[in-house]
Amino acid sequence: MNLKYGKEDEAFREEVRAFLRDKLPHDVARRTKTGMHPPNEDDRRWWNRVLFEKGWSAPLWPKEYGGPGWTHLQAHIFEYECRMAGAPELRWQGLRLIGPVLYTFGTPEQKARYLPAILKGDEMWAQGFSEPGAGSDLASLKTSAVLDGDHYVINGQKLWTTEGHYSEQGFFLVRTDNTGKSQRGISMIVFPMDTPGVTVRQIPMINGEGSTCEVFLDNVRVPRENLIGAVNAGWDQAKFLLSNERTSSAEIYKAFSDLARIRHIAEHELKNGRPIIQDPVFARKLAELEIDVNALEWSVLRVLCEAPSNYPIAANASVLKVRGSELQQRLTELAVEALGQRSLRMYRRDEAYAPPAVNPLWPDYTPGVATDLLYLRACTIFGGAKEVQKNIIAKLAFGL
Ligand SMILES: Cc1cc2nc3c(=O)[nH]c(=O)nc-3n(C[C@H](O)[C@H](O)[C@H](O)COP(=O)(O)OP(=O)(O)OC[C@H]3O[C@@H](n4cnc5c(N)ncnc54)[C@H](O)[C@@H]3O)c2cc1C
């Protein structure tokens, strides 16, 4: 594998940088970099529209459905530059998860109805897979969908539905058959989050936010044509959806921007009258993390460039997920170490549009650091718990 960027790649990088200089205002970048969680929804929707107008909102979608026709490497360069410049991260549930399922399994009507709104950022999506009692063991889900004339009647409860409270649409796994193997009785269905019978309740999180939700489904009537693909084929679609997540769970772009943030903090914060970056113990920890993040990027690039591998893609994806989530936690710990107790400062919602702080005690790099650390305790759980990922690696890569 040749991991040197060619002339064309560098020219592409310049094009992306010029676009970002032109279109990404300083105040939006500042809000993104200032550690607000969940990120500012208005900024995300607005940025989605800006990218859509350029034809860049869905880096990996095929051209015929509105993608830009980039290679995986170009998409990688694009995501890296966007994150380092402080561009808002787009909502992944629509663009990365359900979008590809819709253009692969959906009817022409479904494609025409949903894909344009995802590309433009007009409709945001929530992922309704997990349930109480059906997380790692997803196939044991119980939410039922029973045909009644031309409608499915849906009853059950979903759990941990990220950003369900400000999503217009949801994609759900439901049980359509109780006989036979549990995986073979699951279907995927989509419906608006404001359908009668849907109740969304935010879950208070340890970081003071409520970005995940419980979703109660009480006799929710959904037209039959909202079923995606064949009835009882939802498990295969879910596997397809997760396999599209080949490298994004590595969170490599966030890792690079976190590194830059920590370095910036360490250059400005003092310990015994000298910048913390000059403390050899701290500098060593930062250097170790930089090496690990760079090594993870090489692994991501290897998967993206499809270098021959002895292991199936799902095993590679699990390796990246385990490593990426561990690094996320180490990065947030080092950021807190650099700031000490001043890391406890939260980013308040009402500060989002305020002018930059002038108080030298609270420069822009202070808020949101502990919030990030607390929220990311969950990153070794969401998207598939670390222990389960290790089981997948053991089985698929080592045949255990
Ligand atoms: C912040 C956050 C956001 C989320 N967002 C979404 C979302 O948008 N949509 C959605 O559908 N879901 C979402 N989830 C749910 C997430 O996918 C599940 O939490 C995850 O799959 C684990 O399931 P569980 O919580 O039921 O834990 P369990 O499956 O009960 O696991 C509990 C513990 O047991 C271990 N364990 C379980 N089975 C095994 C095994 N076979 N071998 C070894 N160890 C095992 C796990 O590793 C874990 O440590 C989110 C979760 C969080 C925390």
The ligand as an SDF file (V2000), in Angstrom:
LIG
                    3D

 53 58  0  0  0  0  0  0  0  0999 V2000
  -24.5540    7.3720   24.7720 C   0  0  0  0  0  0  0  0  0  0  0  0
  -25.2120    6.2280   24.0520 C   0  0  0  0  0  0  0  0  0  0  0  0
  -25.8040    6.4540   22.8130 C   0  0  0  0  0  0  0  0  0  0  0  0
  -26.4750    5.3950   22.1490 C   0  0  0  0  0  0  0  0  0  0  0  0
  -27.1410    5.6720   20.9550 N   0  0  0  0  0  0  0  0  0  0  0  0
  -27.9170    4.6980   20.4150 C   0  0  0  0  0  0  0  0  0  0  0  0
  -28.7700    4.9890   19.2920 C   0  0  0  0  0  0  0  0  0  0  0  0
  -28.8070    6.1080   18.7720 O   0  0  0  0  0  0  0  0  0  0  0  0
  -29.5620    4.0050   18.8150 N   0  0  0  0  0  0  0  0  0  0  0  0
  -29.5680    2.7450   19.3470 C   0  0  0  0  0  0  0  0  0  0  0  0
  -30.2990    1.8990   18.8380 O   0  0  0  0  0  0  0  0  0  0  0  0
  -28.7670    2.4300   20.3990 N   0  0  0  0  0  0  0  0  0  0  0  0
  -27.9620    3.3930   20.9500 C   0  0  0  0  0  0  0  0  0  0  0  0
  -27.1720    3.0960   22.0450 N   0  0  0  0  0  0  0  0  0  0  0  0
  -27.2390    1.7500   22.6350 C   0  0  0  0  0  0  0  0  0  0  0  0
  -25.9530    0.9680   22.4970 C   0  0  0  0  0  0  0  0  0  0  0  0
  -25.8200    0.4550   21.2080 O   0  0  0  0  0  0  0  0  0  0  0  0
  -26.0000   -0.1340   23.5890 C   0  0  0  0  0  0  0  0  0  0  0  0
  -25.8670    0.5300   24.8300 O   0  0  0  0  0  0  0  0  0  0  0  0
  -24.9100   -1.1650   23.4290 C   0  0  0  0  0  0  0  0  0  0  0  0
  -25.1380   -1.9510   22.2980 O   0  0  0  0  0  0  0  0  0  0  0  0
  -24.8110   -2.0700   24.6940 C   0  0  0  0  0  0  0  0  0  0  0  0
  -26.0500   -2.6020   25.0140 O   0  0  0  0  0  0  0  0  0  0  0  0
  -26.6590   -2.4730   26.4820 P   0  0  0  0  0  0  0  0  0  0  0  0
  -26.5470   -1.0390   26.9100 O   0  0  0  0  0  0  0  0  0  0  0  0
  -28.0070   -3.0880   26.4690 O   0  0  0  0  0  0  0  0  0  0  0  0
  -25.7070   -3.2770   27.4420 O   0  0  0  0  0  0  0  0  0  0  0  0
  -25.6570   -4.8770   27.6200 P   0  0  0  0  0  0  0  0  0  0  0  0
  -25.7800   -5.5230   26.2890 O   0  0  0  0  0  0  0  0  0  0  0  0
  -26.6150   -5.2530   28.6930 O   0  0  0  0  0  0  0  0  0  0  0  0
  -24.1930   -5.0660   28.1370 O   0  0  0  0  0  0  0  0  0  0  0  0
  -23.8260   -4.7720   29.4820 C   0  0  0  0  0  0  0  0  0  0  0  0
  -22.4000   -5.2340   29.6900 C   0  0  0  0  0  0  0  0  0  0  0  0
  -22.2850   -6.6440   29.4480 O   0  0  0  0  0  0  0  0  0  0  0  0
  -21.2750   -6.8910   28.4740 C   0  0  0  0  0  0  0  0  0  0  0  0
  -21.7030   -7.9680   27.5660 N   0  0  0  0  0  0  0  0  0  0  0  0
  -22.9280   -8.1440   27.0220 C   0  0  0  0  0  0  0  0  0  0  0  0
  -22.9310   -9.2280   26.2190 N   0  0  0  0  0  0  0  0  0  0  0  0
  -21.6670   -9.7410   26.2510 C   0  0  0  0  0  0  0  0  0  0  0  0
  -21.0300  -10.8410   25.6210 C   0  0  0  0  0  0  0  0  0  0  0  0
  -21.6860  -11.6410   24.7600 N   0  0  0  0  0  0  0  0  0  0  0  0
  -19.7080  -11.0600   25.8920 N   0  0  0  0  0  0  0  0  0  0  0  0
  -19.0270  -10.2620   26.7450 C   0  0  0  0  0  0  0  0  0  0  0  0
  -19.5860   -9.2040   27.3760 N   0  0  0  0  0  0  0  0  0  0  0  0
  -20.8870   -8.9460   27.1310 C   0  0  0  0  0  0  0  0  0  0  0  0
  -21.1520   -5.6030   27.6860 C   0  0  0  0  0  0  0  0  0  0  0  0
  -19.8990   -5.4610   27.1060 O   0  0  0  0  0  0  0  0  0  0  0  0
  -21.4170   -4.5540   28.7380 C   0  0  0  0  0  0  0  0  0  0  0  0
  -20.2360   -4.2480   29.4190 O   0  0  0  0  0  0  0  0  0  0  0  0
  -26.4860    4.1070   22.7130 C   0  0  0  0  0  0  0  0  0  0  0  0
  -25.8560    3.8900   23.9520 C   0  0  0  0  0  0  0  0  0  0  0  0
  -25.2410    4.9300   24.6300 C   0  0  0  0  0  0  0  0  0  0  0  0
  -24.6340    4.6460   25.9770 C   0  0  0  0  0  0  0  0  0  0  0  0
  1  2  1  0
  2  3  1  0
  2 52  2  0
  3  4  2  0
  4  5  1  0
  4 50  1  0
  5  6  2  0
  6  7  1  0
  6 13  1  0
  7  8  2  0
  7  9  1  0
  9 10  1  0
 10 11  2  0
 10 12  1  0
 12 13  2  0
 13 14  1  0
 14 15  1  0
 14 50  1  0
 15 16  1  0
 16 17  1  0
 16 18  1  0
 18 19  1  0
 18 20  1  0
 20 21  1  0
 20 22  1  0
 22 23  1  0
 23 24  1  0
 24 25  2  0
 24 26  1  0
 24 27  1  0
 27 28  1  0
 28 29  2  0
 28 30  1  0
 28 31  1  0
 31 32  1  0
 32 33  1  0
 33 34  1  0
 33 48  1  0
 34 35  1  0
 35 36  1  0
 35 46  1  0
 36 37  1  0
 36 45  1  0
 37 38  2  0
 38 39  1  0
 39 40  1  0
 39 45  2  0
 40 41  1  0
 40 42  2  0
 42 43  1  0
 43 44  2  0
 44 45  1  0
 46 47  1  0
 46 48  1  0
 48 49  1  0
 50 51  2  0
 51 52  1  0
 52 53  1  0
M  END
$$$$
